[in-house]
Amino acid sequence: REHKFVVLCLDRKTGKTIWERVATTATPHEGYHARYGSFASNTPATDGKYLFAFFGSRGLYTYDLDGKLIWKKDFAPMRMRLQFGEGVAPVVDGNTLYLKFDQEQGSHLLALDKTTGKELWRVERDEVSSWSEPLVVTHNGRKQVIVSASTKVRSYDPATGKVIWEASGLGTNVIP
């Protein structure tokens, strides 16, 4: 059945709703793990100016902090292991937004311009479903985007998406 994918802004002191926006209305194409998630498991991110609400297959919606839609971007339906659902948070660093799409086929990592949604780069990933968000770190003066997944942990150059290093050894249910 059709679902509304809603973004809420709440007063952190009172819990009162400040604003509410229906990002999209859609009929989900597959299920979710009822014990651990929902169709809207992805945690939003903010840089203090914009709010990035990523609903996976149902798109990415960027709002200002007053609830005005700035831009949105659609994505193809993901196919997750055993229909466990989607749930990777977007990561914002500087002017870049990173989105991970590890799924049963067609896995990739995207870097987008956070102000326009323009794709800066895309790197294909030899991975199956996983739910860990990218982590941006600086080590020995070099910034890296580190992504854990079922096959390997990989470090990517944030400017180009090229692999810096990789290490194997994780299991098949990578969430943290």
N, C-alpha and C positions, 0 to 999 in steps of 0.2 A: 504494500500500500504506500501511498504517497506520504512523505515526511517533510516537515519544515526544518531547515537548518538555520538555527537562530544564534545571533551574537547578542549577548547582554552586557551592559555596563552597570555595575552595582556600586553603590556607596559602600566603601569598606568598613565604615563605622556603624552604619545602620542596616545594611543589607538591602536598602531600598533600591529599586530599579531606576536608574538615571535615564537610560535609553535602551531600546530593544530594536533590532533589525533582523528581518528575515533575509538571510543571505541568498538562499535559493530554496525551491521546493522541488523535490525529486523522489522518484521511486528507486530505492536501492536495488542494485543488480545482484547482490549476494548478501549473505548474512554477516553476523558478528558474534564474537564469543560473549554470550550473555552474562557469564560470571565476571568477566574482566573488562568489559567495555560497552560501547554503544556505537551507533552510526556516526557519532560525533565525538570520538575519543581523542582526537588530536587537540593538544593544548595550544591555545593561541600564543603569540609572541608580540612584544612591543619594544620599540626603541625610545619610548617616551614621547614620540610625536605621532606615530602611526600604530595601529593594531592590525596584526596579520592573522586572520582566521583561516586556517587551512583545513578543508574538509576532504582531503584526498581526492578521490574520484569525482567529488562534487565541486571541486574548485578551490581557489584561493581568493579571499576577499580582503582588501585593504581599506581600512577606515581611518579617518582622523579620530582624535579622542573625543570629539563631539558627536560621533556616529555618522558622519558624512562618508559615503562610499567614495573612495579615491580612484581605485581601479580594481578589476577582477580578472581572473584568468581561469579558463576551463582546462580540464585534463581528461584523458581517456580513462575508461573504467579500469581499475586495478583488479588483478586476480590473486587473491591471498590464499595461503595454505589452509585447507580445510574450512574455508570461509570464516577464518578467525577474525576478520575485519581489519580495518586500517587504523592507524593511530600514531603516526610519527609527527612530532611537533616541528614547525618551521624554526629555523635558526637565523637570527639577524646579526650581522657583524659589519659595522661601518655602513656602507651604502649597498651591501649585498645581502640577499636573502637566500638561504640554502634549503632545498627540499629534497628529501630522499624518497625514492619510489622503489624499494625492494619488494618484489612480488614474484609470482611463479614464472613469469616470462616477461622480458622487456625491462628488467631492472635498470635504473639509472639515477644519477645525482644531478640536480639542476642548480645553477647559480643564476639568480635574477636580480635586476636592478630594483631595489626596494621602492623607488619612487615612481616607476613606470610599469614594472612587471616584465620589461624586456629581458629576453633570455640572453645571458652573458656567455654561458657555456653549458654543455650537457656532456656527461661522460657515461658511457654504457658500463654496467656492472654485471659481472658473472656471479650473481647471487639469486637466492630464492627469498621468500618472505622473511622479513625481520622488522623489528619495531623500534630500533634505537635511533635517536636523533643525532645529527652531526654535532661534533664538538670542535670549536675553534680555539686553538691554543697557539702560543708563541713559544718556541723552544730554540735556544741558542740564537735568538734574534730573527728566526724564520717563522712566519705565520703558517699554520697548517690547518686543514679541515680534516679531522679524524672521524672515520665512520666504522663502527663495529657492525659485523654481519655474520651470517652463518658460515660462510666459507673462510673469510679473512677479515682482519682489521686493516684498513687502508688509510694512508695519509695522502691528502690531495693538496696541490698548490692552489690557493684560493684565487689566484689571478687567471689560471689556465685550465684547471681541472686535471692536470697531469699527476699521475701517481708519484709520490715522493718515496714512500716505503710501504711494505705490506708484511703482515705476519699472520700465520694460520693458527688454529688450535681451539677455536670456540665451538660450542655445540650448535644444535639446530634451532634453538628457541631463543634468539637474541632479542632481548627487550630493553635492558638498561643502556 
